[in-house]
């Protein structure tokens, strides 16, 4: 069993310490472990060129054409069975390097799209199937690290980290919101907190290989029963949505307690489930059936209209 720890923070600072501490616990429980710090890695932002998914749909492997350190980190993640990710929160949300990785990895490794392509290749008798690692069940745990004593200053830490494994259908086994690192000064001074980290590392090791539905949750319970995060999109009715999972529920208030109820049907279409990914895959395919004919029909008009945008001049340096 291979468990990979990834720190997106400064070397030998809080993110490194908590990641390694969790890996130590997983190693003691019998896992093979590896640690990577990304601070010196060049992971550029996604260019939106679509080359990775285009290659997938043309019978090639899923591969980003940008040649930087993303490729080596991608390979390490594909090789791992379980993953611990720790990232610092600078401006309410995690560091941009993590988001750069998510943007380049997520859509390209969408499990529903990859499975549809793999089934097509098998049916056609293709000699080159997609890398089997793309379809391998993986298990992931997150640690959001922030200095603020007030939790709402790091409120988008864990929710953004959750997107790391969503499209590739990783099973999130637990998470820790380490928002008070300023007062802790250094994690080694807070044994109670380190015990939480140990528990997360052990739980990840124990979860690897289990059927997803049998994996228990480690950490605080949130408003959503699927992603366990605290965010809700609230309108002017009792209908609410988890903005991460894309599922709808109902809210009710009893005294000072807010109750949120999600049906089993909604839970089964969450974005981190195959049903949820398939729903989006079909949506995108149907969208292309609309876009392509519309573009063809209006090609001359669009070309003419685009001239004013292409020739637009700034009026100051």
C-alpha positions in Angstrom: 0.0 0.0 0.0 1.4 3.3 -1.1 0.5 6.5 0.7 1.7 9.8 -0.7 1.9 13.0 1.4 1.9 16.3 -0.5 2.7 19.6 1.2 1.9 22.8 -0.7 3.5 24.9 2.1 6.9 26.2 3.0 9.6 23.7 3.6 9.8 22.4 7.2 7.0 24.7 8.3 3.5 23.8 9.4 2.2 22.0 6.3 5.3 19.9 6.0 5.2 19.0 9.7 1.5 17.9 9.7 1.9 16.0 6.4 5.0 14.1 7.7 3.4 13.5 11.1 0.4 11.9 9.3 2.7 9.8 7.1 4.6 8.6 10.2 1.3 7.3 11.6 0.4 5.6 8.3 3.9 4.1 8.1 3.7 2.8 11.7 0.4 1.2 10.7 2.1 -0.7 7.9 1.9 1.5 4.8 4.7 2.4 2.4 4.9 6.2 2.4 6.4 9.0 0.3 6.6 12.8 1.0 6.7 15.6 -1.6 7.0 19.3 -1.0 5.8 21.4 -4.0 7.3 24.7 -3.0 10.1 24.6 -5.6 8.0 23.0 -8.3 6.8 24.9 -11.3 3.1 24.1 -11.7 1.7 26.7 -14.2 -1.9 27.5 -14.6 -4.2 25.7 -17.0 -4.2 27.4 -20.5 -7.7 26.0 -21.3 -6.4 24.6 -24.6 -8.2 21.3 -24.2 -5.3 19.3 -25.5 -5.4 16.7 -22.7 -9.1 15.8 -23.2 -8.7 16.1 -27.0 -5.9 13.5 -26.9 -8.1 11.2 -24.8 -10.9 11.4 -27.3 -8.5 10.8 -30.2 -7.3 7.5 -28.9 -4.2 8.8 -27.1 -3.3 9.0 -23.4 -4.4 11.8 -21.1 -1.5 14.1 -21.0 -1.0 17.8 -20.4 1.1 19.4 -23.1 2.7 22.0 -20.8 6.1 20.7 -19.8 6.6 21.6 -16.1 6.6 19.8 -12.8 2.9 19.1 -12.9 3.7 16.0 -15.0 5.9 14.4 -12.3 3.4 15.2 -9.5 0.6 13.8 -11.6 2.5 10.6 -12.0 3.1 10.3 -8.3 -0.6 10.8 -7.6 -1.6 8.2 -10.2 0.8 5.7 -8.6 -0.5 6.2 -5.0 -3.2 4.3 -3.2 -3.9 7.0 -0.6 -3.0 10.6 -0.5 -2.6 13.2 2.3 -2.8 16.8 1.1 -1.8 19.8 3.2 -2.1 23.4 2.0 -1.7 26.8 3.6 -4.5 29.3 3.5 -3.3 32.8 2.6 -6.3 34.8 1.5 -9.3 32.8 2.9 -8.6 30.0 0.3 -5.6 27.7 -0.3 -2.5 28.8 -2.2 -2.9 29.2 -5.9 -0.4 26.5 -6.7 -2.9 23.9 -5.5 -5.6 25.4 -7.6 -3.3 25.3 -10.6 -2.8 21.6 -10.1 -6.6 21.0 -9.6 -7.4 22.8 -12.8 -5.0 20.8 -14.9 -5.7 17.4 -13.2 -9.4 17.5 -12.5 -11.2 17.8 -15.8 -8.6 15.8 -17.7 -9.0 12.8 -15.4 -12.8 13.0 -15.2 -13.7 9.4 -14.3 -17.0 9.3 -16.3 -15.4 10.7 -19.5 -12.4 8.4 -19.1 -14.6 5.3 -18.6 -16.8 6.2 -21.6 -13.7 6.5 -23.7 -12.2 3.3 -22.4 -15.4 1.3 -23.1 -15.4 2.8 -26.7 -11.7 1.6 -27.2 -12.5 -1.9 -25.9 -15.5 -2.1 -28.2 -13.5 -0.9 -31.2 -10.6 -3.3 -30.4 -8.1 -0.5 -29.9 -4.5 -1.5 -29.2 -4.0 1.4 -26.8 -6.2 1.6 -23.8 -6.2 4.4 -21.3 -3.8 4.1 -18.4 -5.4 1.8 -15.9 -4.2 4.0 -13.1 -6.9 6.5 -14.1 -9.6 4.1 -13.0 -8.0 3.0 -9.8 -9.9 3.8 -6.6 -8.0 6.2 -4.4 -8.5 7.6 -0.9 -7.6 11.1 0.2 -7.4 13.2 3.3 -7.0 17.0 3.6 -5.4 19.3 6.1 -6.1 23.0 5.7 -3.5 25.1 7.5 -4.0 28.7 8.5 -2.7 31.1 11.1 -5.9 32.9 11.9 -7.5 32.4 15.3 -10.9 33.1 13.7 -12.2 30.2 11.6 -14.0 32.4 9.0 -10.6 33.7 7.8 -9.9 30.3 6.4 -13.4 29.3 5.5 -12.6 28.4 1.9 -9.6 26.3 2.7 -11.1 22.8 3.0 -13.9 23.4 0.4 -11.3 24.3 -2.2 -9.1 21.4 -1.3 -12.0 19.0 -1.7 -12.0 19.7 -5.4 -8.5 18.0 -5.6 -10.0 14.5 -5.9 -13.6 15.2 -7.0 -13.4 14.6 -10.8 -11.2 11.5 -10.5 -13.6 10.0 -8.0 -11.2 9.8 -5.0 -12.9 8.9 -1.7 -12.3 11.6 0.9 -11.9 9.8 4.2 -11.4 12.8 6.5 -10.1 16.3 7.0 -8.7 18.7 9.6 -9.2 22.5 9.6 -6.0 23.6 11.3 -7.0 27.3 11.4 -5.2 28.4 14.6 -1.6 27.9 13.8 -0.7 31.4 14.8 -1.5 30.6 18.5 -0.1 27.1 18.3 3.2 28.7 17.0 4.4 25.3 15.9 2.4 22.0 15.7 5.0 20.2 17.9 3.8 22.3 20.8 0.2 21.0 20.6 0.1 17.3 21.3 -3.7 17.2 21.2 -3.7 18.6 17.7 -0.9 16.1 16.7 -3.0 13.3 18.0 -5.7 14.4 15.5 -3.2 14.3 12.7 -2.1 10.8 13.8 -5.7 9.7 13.8 -6.2 11.0 10.3 -3.0 9.2 9.0 -4.1 5.9 10.5 -7.6 6.3 9.3 -6.4 6.9 5.7 -4.3 3.7 5.9 -7.2 1.7 7.3 -9.5 3.0 4.6 -7.4 2.2 1.6 -8.9 -0.8 -0.3 -12.3 -0.7 1.4 -15.4 -0.3 -0.8 -16.2 3.4 -0.8 -19.6 2.9 0.9 -17.9 1.2 3.9 -15.4 4.0 4.6 -16.2 6.0 7.7 -15.6 9.7 8.1 -12.8 11.2 10.2 -13.3 14.8 11.3 -16.0 17.3 12.0 -19.4 16.8 10.5 -20.4 19.6 8.2 -23.8 20.7 6.8 -23.5 18.4 3.8 -23.6 14.6 4.6 -21.5 13.8 1.4 -18.6 16.2 1.5 -18.9 17.1 5.2 -18.2 20.8 4.5 -20.0 23.7 6.1 -21.0 25.6 3.0 -24.6 26.0 1.8 -26.1 28.1 -1.0 -29.3 29.6 0.4 -31.9 31.5 -1.5 -35.3 32.8 -0.4 -36.9 29.4 0.2 -36.2 26.3 2.3 -34.5 24.7 -0.7 -30.7 24.8 -0.3 -27.7 23.5 -2.3 -24.3 22.2 -1.3 -22.2 24.2 -3.7 -19.5 21.5 -3.8 -21.6 18.5 -4.3 -24.3 20.2 -6.3 -27.1 18.4 -4.4 -30.3 19.9 -3.1 -31.8 19.7 0.4 -34.3 21.3 2.7 -33.7 23.4 5.8 -35.7 23.7 8.9 -35.1 25.5 12.1 -35.9 24.2 15.6 -35.0 26.8 18.2 -31.3 27.7 17.6 -30.7 24.6 15.6 -30.6 24.5 11.8 -31.4 21.1 10.3 -30.6 20.2 6.7 -32.1 17.2 5.1 -30.8 15.6 1.8 -32.7 12.7 0.2 -30.8 9.5 -0.7 -31.6 10.3 -4.4 -29.7 13.6 -4.1 -26.8 12.1 -2.2 -26.3 9.6 -5.0 -26.0 12.3 -7.6 -23.3 14.3 -5.8 -20.4 15.4 -7.9 -17.9 13.1 -6.1 -20.0 10.0 -7.2 -20.0 8.3 -10.6 -23.6 9.2 -11.1 -22.8 12.9 -10.5 -19.8 12.8 -12.9 -21.9 11.0 -15.5 -24.7 13.6 -15.2 -22.1 16.3 -16.0 -20.5 14.3 -18.8 -23.9 13.9 -20.5 -24.6 17.6 -20.0 -21.3 18.5 -21.7 -22.0 16.1 -24.6 -25.5 17.6 -25.1 -24.1 21.1 -24.9 -21.7 20.3 -27.8 -24.6 19.1 -29.9 -26.0 22.7 -29.5 -22.8 24.7 -29.8 -21.3 23.2 -33.0 -24.4 23.7 -35.2 -24.9 27.1 -33.8 -21.3 28.1 -34.4 -21.5 26.8 -38.0 -24.8 28.6 -38.7 -23.5 31.9 -37.4 -19.9 31.7 -38.5 -19.8 34.8 -40.7 -21.7 36.9 -38.2 -19.4 35.8 -35.3 -16.2 36.5 -37.5 -17.4 40.0 -38.2 -18.4 40.8 -34.6 -15.1 39.4 -33.3 -13.1 42.0 -35.3 -13.9 44.8 -32.8 -12.6 42.7 -29.9 -9.4 41.7 -31.7 -8.6 45.3 -32.7 -9.5 46.9 -29.4 -6.8 49.3 -28.2 -6.0 50.3 -24.6 -5.9 54.0 -24.0 -3.1 54.2 -21.4 0.2 52.4 -20.7 
